[in-house]
Structures are given as structure tokens and as C-alpha cells.
Amino acid sequence: MDTSALLRALPKVDDALKHPRIAGLLEAHPRQVVVEALRAQIDATRAAILAQSVTDLDPEQLMADVVARVELGAARSLVGVVNATGIIVHTNLGRSILSDAAAAAVQEVAAGYSTLEYDVASGARGSRHAHVEELLCKLTGAEAAMAVNNNAAAVMLGIAALARGGEAIVSRGQLVEIGGSFRIPDIMAESGATMVEVGATNKTHLRDYEKALTPATRLFLKVHSSNFRVLGFTEEVELGQLVALGASHGVPVFEDQGSGVLIDLRPFGLPYEPTVGESIAAGAALVSFSGDKLLGGPQAGILVGRAEIIAKLKQHPMARALRLDKMTLAALELTLRAYLDPERALKDIPTLRMLTMSADESRVRAETLAAAIGASTRALFAVSVEPGVARAGGGSLPLAEIDTVLVALAPVGGSVVDLESSLRLGDPCIVARINDGRLILDPRTLSDAEIDLVASALEQTCARLGEKA
Ligand SMILES: *Cc1c(COP(=O)(O)O)cnc(C)c1O
């Protein structure tokens, strides 16, 4: 067909709307969306005809392209994925996943009215802080507590409430950046406090803090090096020493713990991290930590500390801007409740369960996955079960190498790159990693149901890749 014949053959929008495939689309999608997709497809085809990159017109194909366009536009953006990476608190994949109890509580308060700010006993207005404050006090030994949007918000609120207009002293070894735009010097500036840096990158002594004290000093800030370690010739001032120095000058210590653990994880072979309770016992006036890192709950920033300080934070104008919604509060309450019985917490909270899973259990899971992998996959890839390393992720426990057992797929005719992308673009999306030319799957971060799902996705993908080859 020549160009003008092709242009004449292009359907009109009104006619195309009567086509059975488009009429079917209109049942499930808004008319305006369908009309826009039709117009866009016709315009694109017209441009292609004029550019002579289209020499033939198939109206059925054009309608199929419109259907694909509408369905792509209607696809949900924020959806679940399967995490086969072995990175437990995977920031890009949503950090911690909730316990069943926490997820059920979110569903309940999301779909119905709730006691968010209602006191059932008196029938009067209640406080949204009440749902988590007592639990946090019980679990950390603090006098008072509150929770805000995330730990970055908690740090900002803490500094603004305690040191705005004054000076806050921080060690040069702790001027950390935690992903993107969260840097301690910037947060300090935004909070309205003047940052006074002391010590050197690798070493800060108590006398450095002492020399920096002035009548304008309002705060000692101690930031946990969550996502990195300075190794070698290093020294940091212990929290207890800083508390003692502060006490003799009326300066409180605010510790940003970052990950924030409530249970000592050393018995499970993980490195020592001070627990929130230990920092409170050592005299920190205020401690902040994330809800969705090692705690294993929803995104939140938790603040625990002395009663008069938490009262000040609650009354600060910024508190309203940073406050938590009911769904997060429900998830946080149920996550914290699990910690009342640490054994239960280790079992019920997915982040803790995956972090503390024994190498034996992870071997059983890897062998289960390998055994479920079928013939189409094995025709293209050699499957092996082998020891490897899992990571806490999320900037937590950066040096921890968690012994795990992996399933590796080495190509024997198949393409690892094609396999990885097919899994990723599938439904559901399965995220795996490629290492040394092999596809690596770590069942530590998979649920039991997901182990079967990954095996069958592999089989479907490889059956398709095998046909193409
Ligand atoms: C992760 C982290 C933060 C930020 O916490 P978010 O909950 O991600 O906002 C702040 N400080 C430290 C030390 C951290 O590790």
C-alpha cells in the first residue's frame, strides 16, 4: 500500500470505539482513558506511516495495541514482589515485612473506624500516642515514648526541640549520611541548631567534648554508625562517659541509634549492637530508632527517653507535621506487642525470623527449592545448592555476614541475563541477583509459598526460553 492509501485506512476514533475489542475494554476502563489510548495509538501509527516505517496496516493489530496500552496504564504501580536476594531489610523492596498480626491490625483499622484518638473507658477524646507509649516504656525501660513518621523525622524533632537556637556537639566520626538526603549536618541546620564538630574522623575523646562546651551548649548528639564501620585506629566516647560529662553541665545526650534493636542478637551469631534498653540504662536522655529496620515493623521513627523531654517533643509544632497515621500505629502496636515475649517475637516477626534462621534451616529451604525445580529449567541451567552469605540490609549490621545456603543456576545453554529479566518482569515480579554469571536465589527471604512460586516461575520461564532457543 502507498502512503495515502495507508492513511485512508486508519480507523476513525468513533468507528474504532464500536470494534468488539474496544467495546470490551470500555466495560472495565473509563471511557476517557480508552479514547485517549485510541487517539494516541492512531497518532503514533499515522506518524509511522508518514515516516515510512510502516508499510502495511493490520487493523486487528492496531486494536490489540490499544488494549495493551490501556492495560499497561491501568497496571498498579505499588505492588508486592518476591524477594529472593537474601537481603532481609531491603530498602528498595520496602524494608521490613509485617507479622501476620500486624498486617491484620492494619487491615482492621484501615477498613473501619478505630480508637485512634478515642478513649473507650471514658468515651472522651484520647491520645494517639497511647497505643504504643506504654509498650515502648515497658520494652526499653524509658519513662516516656512517642513515634513519628520515620527516624529521620525523629532526629529532626529531637534536635529542634532540644537545641534550636543553641549548640549541639557531635563527633566528626558520626557525621553520617544515611541514603540520599539524610546527612547529620543538614538535619542539624534544618533543625535550627548550630553544629559543633569535635574530634577527628577516626578518634574522638571525652576531652574533645569537654573543651567544646560553652554556655550555649544544649545537647550532645551521638549518632550510631549504622551503615558503615571505621576500622583500625579508632576511638569513640562511650555513651555512659558522655552522660556523666553532660550531667555535670546540665547537657542531655540524644542518641540516634539508627537500627534500634530490642533483643540482643549475639546468641544467633550476629554482631553486638547496643539495645535501646542499654542506652536508656546508660543514661541517654533521648534515644531514637527506626520502626522498619531491625525492629521489623512499619516505617516509623521511635523516640524514647525522659518524661519531660518527650513531653516537650509532643508539644513541639513539628510533631503534628511528623505524626503517624492509624495504619502505621496499628502495625507498630502489634509489632511491639510481640516483643513482650521475645521467643514469640523471634518467631512471629519476619525480619527477626529471617535474621536468626539457622544455617541448617536455610539448607533445608534451599534443598526444598532445588528439589522443586523442574526439567525445563534443568535443560538450560545446572542447579546447585551451596553455602553463601545473606545480609541484614537497610544499613543495619553492615559487617554481618549471615551464613546461608543458596540455590545457584549456572547456564548450560540458557542465558542468565534473560532468566533474571523474565523473572523480574513476570507476575509477580521475582527479584534475584546475578553473581559471577550465575543466577543466585536465597530462600531465606522467601516464604514457604514463595519457594513453590519461584520454582514454577522458573519452569514457565525456561519452557518459554527453551522454545525460543
Ligand atoms: C536509618 C537511619 C536513620 C534514618 O532512619 P529512617 O527511618 O530511614 O528515616 C537515621 N539515623 C541512623 C543512624 C540510621 O541508621
The ligand as an ORCA input file, in Angstrom:
! r2SCAN-3c Opt
* xyz 0 1
  C      18.483      4.599     59.095
  C      18.996      5.670     59.946
  C      18.336      6.908     60.008
  C      17.126      7.194     59.185
  O      16.069      6.385     59.570
  P      14.744      6.307     58.654
  O      13.811      5.501     59.485
  O      15.176      5.648     57.394
  O      14.285      7.686     58.434
  C      18.854      7.867     60.834
  N      19.968      7.647     61.569
  C      20.629      6.464     61.535
  C      21.857      6.292     62.372
  C      20.163      5.434     60.725
  O      20.804      4.273     60.692
*
